[in-house]
Amino acid sequence: MAKNRKLTDLKNIGKKIAGRLNQAGIFSEEDLRQAGAVGAHRMIKEKHPNEPLPVCYYLYSFEGALSDKHWNEIGEQRKKQLKAQVG
Protein backbone atom coordinates (compact mmCIF):
# COMPACT_ATOMS: atom_id res chain seq x y z
CA MET A 1 0.00 0.00 0.00
CA ALA A 2 1.44 3.34 -1.04
CA LYS A 3 2.02 5.54 1.97
CA ASN A 4 1.77 8.86 0.24
CA ARG A 5 -1.53 8.67 -1.60
CA LYS A 6 -3.67 11.73 -2.11
CA LEU A 7 -6.19 12.26 0.65
CA THR A 8 -9.12 11.70 -1.70
CA ASP A 9 -7.70 8.25 -2.55
CA LEU A 10 -8.32 7.18 1.06
CA LYS A 11 -11.57 5.74 2.32
CA ASN A 12 -13.97 8.24 3.88
CA ILE A 13 -12.12 11.26 2.51
CA GLY A 14 -14.02 13.28 -0.07
CA LYS A 15 -13.28 16.73 -1.44
CA LYS A 16 -14.81 18.60 1.51
CA ILE A 17 -12.90 16.72 4.19
CA ALA A 18 -9.71 16.84 2.08
CA GLY A 19 -10.15 20.61 1.82
CA ARG A 20 -10.48 20.91 5.58
CA LEU A 21 -7.38 18.77 6.07
CA ASN A 22 -5.48 20.95 3.56
CA GLN A 23 -6.45 24.07 5.52
CA ALA A 24 -4.93 22.41 8.59
CA GLY A 25 -1.68 21.61 6.74
CA ILE A 26 -2.41 17.96 5.91
CA PHE A 27 -1.99 17.19 2.22
CA SER A 28 -1.24 13.46 1.92
CA GLU A 29 -1.76 10.09 3.56
CA GLU A 30 1.66 10.41 5.18
CA ASP A 31 0.72 13.80 6.67
CA LEU A 32 -2.50 12.26 8.05
CA ARG A 33 -0.57 9.31 9.50
CA GLN A 34 1.84 11.68 11.24
CA ALA A 35 -1.00 13.73 12.72
CA GLY A 36 -3.18 10.74 13.55
CA ALA A 37 -6.96 10.82 13.62
CA VAL A 38 -7.15 12.75 16.89
CA GLY A 39 -4.40 15.19 15.92
CA ALA A 40 -6.03 15.91 12.56
CA HIS A 41 -9.38 16.49 14.26
CA ARG A 42 -7.75 18.92 16.69
CA MET A 43 -5.94 20.75 13.89
CA ILE A 44 -9.19 21.30 12.01
CA LYS A 45 -10.92 22.40 15.22
CA GLU A 46 -8.17 25.00 15.74
CA LYS A 47 -8.74 26.38 12.22
CA HIS A 48 -12.53 26.50 12.73
CA PRO A 49 -13.00 27.14 16.48
CA ASN A 50 -16.60 28.36 16.25
CA GLU A 51 -17.83 25.56 14.02
CA PRO A 52 -19.08 22.31 15.57
CA LEU A 53 -17.33 19.33 13.99
CA PRO A 54 -19.43 16.19 13.75
CA VAL A 55 -17.28 13.52 15.40
CA CYS A 56 -18.28 10.73 13.04
CA TYR A 57 -17.77 12.90 10.00
CA TYR A 58 -14.21 13.85 10.84
CA LEU A 59 -12.64 11.86 13.67
CA TYR A 60 -14.07 8.49 12.66
CA SER A 61 -13.46 9.21 8.98
CA PHE A 62 -9.78 9.88 9.66
CA GLU A 63 -9.43 6.72 11.72
CA GLY A 64 -11.14 4.70 9.00
CA ALA A 65 -8.96 6.28 6.32
CA LEU A 66 -5.83 5.28 8.23
CA SER A 67 -7.03 1.70 8.73
CA ASP A 68 -8.58 1.38 5.24
CA LYS A 69 -12.09 0.86 6.64
CA HIS A 70 -15.40 2.62 6.28
CA TRP A 71 -15.77 4.82 9.38
CA ASN A 72 -18.70 2.74 10.57
CA GLU A 73 -16.53 -0.42 10.63
CA ILE A 74 -13.96 0.78 13.17
CA GLY A 75 -15.86 -0.66 16.14
CA GLU A 76 -17.58 0.89 19.12
CA GLN A 77 -14.63 0.33 21.48
CA ARG A 78 -12.25 2.23 19.21
CA LYS A 79 -14.83 4.98 18.66
CA LYS A 80 -15.09 5.42 22.44
CA GLN A 81 -11.30 5.60 22.74
CA LEU A 82 -11.10 8.24 20.02
CA LYS A 83 -13.90 10.34 21.53
CA ALA A 84 -12.19 10.19 24.93
CA GLN A 85 -8.91 11.37 23.39
CA VAL A 86 -10.62 14.32 21.70
CA GLY A 87 -12.36 15.21 24.95
C-alpha positions as CSV (number, residue, x, y, z in Angstrom):
1,M,0.0,0.0,0.0
2,A,1.4,3.3,-1.0
3,K,2.0,5.5,2.0
4,N,1.8,8.9,0.2
5,R,-1.5,8.7,-1.6
6,K,-3.7,11.7,-2.1
7,L,-6.2,12.3,0.6
8,T,-9.1,11.7,-1.7
9,D,-7.7,8.3,-2.6
10,L,-8.3,7.2,1.1
11,K,-11.6,5.7,2.3
12,N,-14.0,8.2,3.9
13,I,-12.1,11.3,2.5
14,G,-14.0,13.3,-0.1
15,K,-13.3,16.7,-1.4
16,K,-14.8,18.6,1.5
17,I,-12.9,16.7,4.2
18,A,-9.7,16.8,2.1
19,G,-10.1,20.6,1.8
20,R,-10.5,20.9,5.6
21,L,-7.4,18.8,6.1
22,N,-5.5,20.9,3.6
23,Q,-6.4,24.1,5.5
24,A,-4.9,22.4,8.6
25,G,-1.7,21.6,6.7
26,I,-2.4,18.0,5.9
27,F,-2.0,17.2,2.2
28,S,-1.2,13.5,1.9
29,E,-1.8,10.1,3.6
30,E,1.7,10.4,5.2
31,D,0.7,13.8,6.7
32,L,-2.5,12.3,8.0
33,R,-0.6,9.3,9.5
34,Q,1.8,11.7,11.2
35,A,-1.0,13.7,12.7
36,G,-3.2,10.7,13.5
37,A,-7.0,10.8,13.6
38,V,-7.1,12.7,16.9
39,G,-4.4,15.2,15.9
40,A,-6.0,15.9,12.6
41,H,-9.4,16.5,14.3
42,R,-7.7,18.9,16.7
43,M,-5.9,20.7,13.9
44,I,-9.2,21.3,12.0
45,K,-10.9,22.4,15.2
46,E,-8.2,25.0,15.7
47,K,-8.7,26.4,12.2
48,H,-12.5,26.5,12.7
49,P,-13.0,27.1,16.5
50,N,-16.6,28.4,16.3
51,E,-17.8,25.6,14.0
52,P,-19.1,22.3,15.6
53,L,-17.3,19.3,14.0
54,P,-19.4,16.2,13.8
55,V,-17.3,13.5,15.4
56,C,-18.3,10.7,13.0
57,Y,-17.8,12.9,10.0
58,Y,-14.2,13.9,10.8
59,L,-12.6,11.9,13.7
60,Y,-14.1,8.5,12.7
61,S,-13.5,9.2,9.0
62,F,-9.8,9.9,9.7
63,E,-9.4,6.7,11.7
64,G,-11.1,4.7,9.0
65,A,-9.0,6.3,6.3
66,L,-5.8,5.3,8.2
67,S,-7.0,1.7,8.7
68,D,-8.6,1.4,5.2
69,K,-12.1,0.9,6.6
70,H,-15.4,2.6,6.3
71,W,-15.8,4.8,9.4
72,N,-18.7,2.7,10.6
73,E,-16.5,-0.4,10.6
74,I,-14.0,0.8,13.2
75,G,-15.9,-0.7,16.1
76,E,-17.6,0.9,19.1
77,Q,-14.6,0.3,21.5
78,R,-12.2,2.2,19.2
79,K,-14.8,5.0,18.7
80,K,-15.1,5.4,22.4
81,Q,-11.3,5.6,22.7
82,L,-11.1,8.2,20.0
83,K,-13.9,10.3,21.5
84,A,-12.2,10.2,24.9
85,Q,-8.9,11.4,23.4
86,V,-10.6,14.3,21.7
87,G,-12.4,15.2,24.9
